[in-house]
Amino acid sequence: MVSHGPLLERLLAGEFVCAVSDEAAFKRLQDDALREAFDAYLRPLNRRLATNDDQSVYFLAWRQLDDAAREQLTRQLSDTVHSLLPLLEWLQLVQEALGRDSVPAPGDVLKPGELQAKSEDNPSLRERIERVAGDSFFGSQSDQLDAQLKQVFKRLKEHGYLLQPHAERQVYLVTGKVEYLLDIVRFIRDEERLPVVEDADTQEMLL
């Protein structure tokens, strides 16, 4: 397992691995024998390798929900729910602004400059971008469109939803973590006892 140490450390740190974020690691994790070896190694840590329904992204999950795991999972869920509405609004906004048939999917290319050009002569779109960017999750305090978009893309990159292949170019790739986010929305929607996100219209458009 020594050769896989760096990948294990990244997963233990909470990273999501998909074909966009790390194609080589993603292909390695598709090997049944390696996944079994990972699970055997992670068992004493009460962790396991998990994936979404489409097997397009890998991450670590708890094996058993003891008190410590439940406490950490509660914090993680709280953080996710806190970011859920602004992220869903952003996905819908990008879909509409770029005239796409669906929300951004893993591998899709997004450019802040393209969104800025689409928004400059569209007061409604500019207002929505300002509202989303000003949410506490994104944290923009600027009234300038380019600065708002820059902050949004920065935060999406920090949280693993976007990958910037070249630091000097304002070109981003959507990662598989977006699909994980949408899986959470579907789970919340389908579980009546969970607090469904307030913007039901946004959910229906995305799903």
C-alpha positions as semicolon CSV with decimal commas, in nm:
position;residue;x (nm);y (nm);z (nm)
1;M;0,000;0,000;0,000
2;V;0,303;0,227;0,024
3;S;0,280;0,321;-0,343
4;H;-0,080;0,427;-0,293
5;G;-0,004;0,630;0,020
6;P;-0,041;0,976;-0,140
7;L;-0,380;0,884;-0,288
8;L;-0,501;0,746;0,046
9;E;-0,390;1,063;0,221
10;R;-0,585;1,275;-0,026
11;L;-0,898;1,066;0,022
12;L;-0,860;1,079;0,400
13;A;-0,831;1,457;0,372
14;G;-1,176;1,464;0,209
15;E;-1,085;1,487;-0,159
16;F;-1,314;1,358;-0,433
17;V;-1,146;1,171;-0,718
18;C;-1,299;1,167;-1,066
19;A;-1,181;1,143;-1,426
20;V;-1,146;1,522;-1,438
21;S;-0,972;1,592;-1,108
22;D;-0,721;1,304;-1,148
23;E;-0,771;1,070;-1,441
24;A;-0,484;0,836;-1,347
25;A;-0,603;0,792;-0,987
26;F;-0,963;0,751;-1,106
27;K;-0,862;0,465;-1,336
28;R;-0,667;0,301;-1,053
29;L;-0,973;0,315;-0,829
30;Q;-1,180;0,134;-1,090
31;D;-0,973;-0,179;-1,023
32;D;-1,170;-0,420;-0,798
33;A;-0,859;-0,563;-0,632
34;L;-0,726;-0,219;-0,543
35;R;-1,060;-0,108;-0,399
36;E;-1,070;-0,421;-0,184
37;A;-0,715;-0,352;-0,064
38;F;-0,810;0,007;0,018
39;D;-1,114;-0,109;0,215
40;A;-0,905;-0,361;0,410
41;Y;-0,656;-0,089;0,497
42;L;-0,930;0,160;0,591
43;R;-1,136;-0,082;0,801
44;P;-0,946;-0,012;1,129
45;L;-1,007;0,359;1,065
46;N;-1,382;0,294;1,033
47;R;-1,374;0,423;0,677
48;R;-1,452;0,274;0,337
49;L;-1,413;0,371;-0,026
50;A;-1,745;0,490;-0,167
51;T;-1,877;0,607;-0,503
52;N;-2,196;0,760;-0,641
53;D;-2,462;0,570;-0,835
54;D;-2,293;0,642;-1,168
55;Q;-1,949;0,547;-1,031
56;S;-1,815;0,873;-1,169
57;V;-1,653;0,996;-0,846
58;Y;-1,482;0,823;-0,551
59;F;-1,459;0,943;-0,192
60;L;-1,440;0,805;0,161
61;A;-1,742;0,730;0,376
62;W;-1,785;0,600;0,729
63;R;-1,812;0,222;0,768
64;Q;-2,016;0,236;1,090
65;L;-2,186;0,539;1,240
66;D;-2,048;0,541;1,592
67;D;-2,073;0,856;1,805
68;A;-1,752;1,010;1,669
69;A;-1,845;0,937;1,308
70;R;-2,199;1,065;1,359
71;E;-2,070;1,392;1,504
72;Q;-1,833;1,452;1,213
73;L;-2,095;1,348;0,957
74;T;-2,342;1,591;1,114
75;R;-2,090;1,874;1,073
76;Q;-2,022;1,776;0,713
77;L;-2,393;1,759;0,632
78;S;-2,447;2,097;0,795
79;D;-2,171;2,249;0,580
80;T;-2,315;2,088;0,267
81;V;-2,670;2,207;0,335
82;H;-2,535;2,557;0,405
83;S;-2,377;2,566;0,059
84;L;-2,658;2,381;-0,119
85;L;-2,883;2,669;-0,221
86;P;-2,612;2,899;-0,361
87;L;-2,453;2,608;-0,548
88;L;-2,784;2,498;-0,700
89;E;-2,866;2,857;-0,796
90;W;-2,524;2,888;-0,957
91;L;-2,567;2,569;-1,161
92;Q;-2,907;2,685;-1,286
93;L;-2,771;3,031;-1,362
94;V;-2,484;2,891;-1,572
95;Q;-2,723;2,662;-1,757
96;E;-2,952;2,949;-1,851
97;A;-2,678;3,203;-1,926
98;L;-2,495;2,970;-2,164
99;G;-2,815;2,834;-2,321
100;R;-2,743;2,474;-2,233
101;D;-2,995;2,192;-2,215
102;S;-2,868;2,071;-1,878
103;V;-2,663;2,184;-1,580
104;P;-2,283;2,169;-1,606
105;A;-2,156;1,811;-1,600
106;P;-1,810;1,662;-1,530
107;G;-1,567;1,757;-1,803
108;D;-1,762;2,065;-1,917
109;V;-1,552;2,376;-1,976
110;L;-1,649;2,701;-1,802
111;K;-1,492;3,042;-1,861
112;P;-1,559;3,345;-1,638
113;G;-1,508;3,572;-1,940
114;E;-1,785;3,397;-2,132
115;L;-2,029;3,437;-1,844
116;Q;-1,929;3,802;-1,806
117;A;-1,994;3,870;-2,175
118;K;-2,336;3,704;-2,152
119;S;-2,425;3,908;-1,843
120;E;-2,306;4,260;-1,924
121;D;-2,617;4,352;-2,125
122;N;-2,856;4,141;-1,921
123;P;-2,962;4,326;-1,601
124;S;-3,156;4,027;-1,470
125;L;-2,861;3,794;-1,507
126;R;-2,624;4,047;-1,352
127;E;-2,855;4,082;-1,055
128;R;-2,866;3,708;-1,005
129;I;-2,488;3,678;-1,024
130;E;-2,452;3,958;-0,769
131;R;-2,696;3,785;-0,535
132;V;-2,527;3,446;-0,563
133;A;-2,176;3,589;-0,535
134;G;-2,276;3,785;-0,225
135;D;-2,397;3,473;-0,045
136;S;-2,185;3,386;0,257
137;F;-2,065;3,067;0,084
138;F;-1,904;3,262;-0,200
139;G;-1,833;3,573;0,005
140;S;-1,794;3,840;-0,264
141;Q;-1,807;4,197;-0,135
142;S;-1,750;4,362;-0,473
143;D;-2,005;4,544;-0,687
144;Q;-1,801;4,473;-1,002
145;L;-1,917;4,186;-1,223
146;D;-1,568;4,057;-1,307
147;A;-1,464;4,053;-0,941
148;Q;-1,786;3,873;-0,842
149;L;-1,730;3,603;-1,102
150;K;-1,365;3,570;-1,005
151;Q;-1,464;3,511;-0,641
152;V;-1,730;3,255;-0,734
153;F;-1,490;3,055;-0,951
154;K;-1,223;3,076;-0,682
155;R;-1,455;2,929;-0,419
156;L;-1,581;2,655;-0,653
157;K;-1,220;2,561;-0,722
158;E;-1,136;2,561;-0,349
159;H;-1,425;2,326;-0,276
160;G;-1,337;2,085;-0,555
161;Y;-1,629;2,155;-0,790
162;L;-1,400;2,307;-1,054
163;L;-1,047;2,231;-1,170
164;Q;-0,820;2,494;-1,325
165;P;-0,571;2,300;-1,543
166;H;-0,351;2,604;-1,610
167;A;-0,308;2,871;-1,343
168;E;-0,242;3,141;-1,602
169;R;-0,562;3,073;-1,798
170;Q;-0,916;3,149;-1,681
171;V;-1,050;2,817;-1,803
172;Y;-1,209;2,566;-1,564
173;L;-1,333;2,209;-1,587
174;V;-1,634;2,081;-1,394
175;T;-1,546;1,784;-1,170
176;G;-1,743;1,481;-1,058
177;K;-1,813;1,644;-0,723
178;V;-2,102;1,825;-0,894
179;E;-2,273;1,490;-0,948
180;Y;-2,217;1,405;-0,581
181;L;-2,389;1,734;-0,491
182;L;-2,687;1,652;-0,711
183;D;-2,708;1,305;-0,556
184;I;-2,738;1,472;-0,215
185;V;-3,021;1,693;-0,348
186;R;-3,203;1,386;-0,478
187;F;-3,158;1,214;-0,143
188;I;-3,294;1,513;0,046
189;R;-3,583;1,542;-0,198
190;D;-3,675;1,175;-0,161
191;E;-3,650;1,164;0,219
192;E;-3,959;1,335;0,357
193;R;-3,819;1,354;0,707
194;L;-3,517;1,556;0,597
195;P;-3,530;1,937;0,564
196;V;-3,579;1,984;0,192
197;V;-3,407;2,289;0,047
198;E;-3,646;2,579;0,025
199;D;-3,617;2,656;-0,344
200;A;-3,826;2,370;-0,484
201;D;-3,843;2,531;-0,829
202;T;-3,466;2,525;-0,855
203;Q;-3,462;2,158;-0,759
204;E;-3,717;2,064;-1,023
205;M;-3,530;2,249;-1,297
206;L;-3,201;2,084;-1,204
207;L;-3,338;1,735;-1,159
